[in-house]
Amino acid sequence: MIDFVVNENDKGRGLYAKIKFSRGTRVLILEGNYLPYPTKTSIQIGKKHIESWEGGHINHHCDPNTEIKIHKNFIGTCSSSL
């Protein structure tokens, strides 16, 4: 995960890209444990929750520049910015 850094500001910690990604580029693949219940750092995918280090640092934004894509073999984020 060398393309990312966890920074902290007045809103807390977050995962930030260190480089620009082209639109549609797979940014990262979330790997972790699936749980039947939410945690403070899990991401809900359908009825399950994935607990991963990277996912725990992805922040919500009302105008996001990435989107979560669900595939049968992985869950990942893709750049939606230009």
C-alpha positions as CSV (number, residue, x, y, z in Angstrom):
1,M,0.0,0.0,0.0
2,I,2.7,2.5,-0.9
3,D,0.3,4.7,-2.9
4,F,-1.5,5.8,0.3
5,V,-0.8,7.5,3.6
6,V,-2.9,7.8,6.8
7,N,-3.1,11.5,7.8
8,E,-4.8,13.1,10.7
9,N,-6.5,16.5,10.7
10,D,-9.2,18.2,12.7
11,K,-11.8,15.7,11.5
12,G,-9.7,12.6,12.5
13,R,-7.6,10.1,10.6
14,G,-8.2,9.2,6.9
15,L,-6.6,7.3,4.1
16,Y,-5.2,9.6,1.4
17,A,-3.7,8.9,-2.0
18,K,-0.1,10.0,-2.6
19,I,-0.5,9.9,-6.3
20,K,-3.3,10.8,-8.8
21,F,-5.3,8.0,-10.3
22,S,-7.0,8.0,-13.7
23,R,-10.7,7.6,-13.9
24,G,-11.7,4.0,-13.6
25,T,-8.4,2.8,-12.1
26,R,-8.6,0.2,-9.4
27,V,-7.3,2.1,-6.4
28,L,-7.1,-0.7,-3.8
29,I,-8.6,-4.1,-3.0
30,L,-10.1,-4.4,0.5
31,E,-9.0,-7.6,2.2
32,G,-10.1,-8.6,5.7
33,N,-12.6,-10.5,7.8
34,Y,-16.3,-10.6,7.0
35,L,-18.5,-10.1,10.1
36,P,-22.3,-10.4,10.6
37,Y,-22.3,-7.2,12.7
38,P,-20.9,-3.7,12.3
39,T,-17.8,-2.4,14.1
40,K,-16.4,1.1,14.4
41,T,-14.1,0.6,11.5
42,S,-16.0,-1.9,9.3
43,I,-17.6,-1.2,5.9
44,Q,-21.1,-2.6,5.2
45,I,-21.4,-4.6,2.0
46,G,-24.9,-5.9,1.7
47,K,-25.7,-7.6,4.9
48,K,-22.1,-8.3,5.8
49,H,-19.4,-6.1,7.2
50,I,-15.7,-6.2,6.1
51,E,-13.1,-5.3,8.7
52,S,-9.9,-4.3,7.0
53,W,-7.0,-1.9,7.9
54,E,-7.5,0.2,4.8
55,G,-11.3,0.2,5.0
56,G,-11.1,1.4,8.6
57,H,-9.4,4.5,7.4
58,I,-11.6,5.3,4.4
59,N,-13.7,8.4,5.2
60,H,-17.2,9.2,4.1
61,H,-17.6,12.2,1.8
62,C,-20.8,13.8,0.4
63,D,-19.0,14.4,-2.9
64,P,-16.7,11.4,-3.2
65,N,-14.0,10.9,-5.8
66,T,-13.9,7.1,-5.5
67,E,-16.6,4.4,-5.4
68,I,-16.7,0.9,-4.0
69,K,-17.1,-1.8,-6.5
70,I,-18.2,-5.3,-5.5
71,H,-17.0,-8.2,-7.6
72,K,-17.3,-11.9,-6.9
73,N,-13.6,-12.2,-6.3
74,F,-12.9,-8.9,-4.5
75,I,-14.2,-5.7,-3.1
76,G,-12.2,-2.6,-4.2
77,T,-12.4,1.1,-4.7
78,C,-12.1,2.7,-8.1
79,S,-11.3,6.3,-8.9
80,S,-14.3,8.2,-10.2
81,S,-12.6,11.6,-10.6
82,L,-11.2,12.9,-13.8
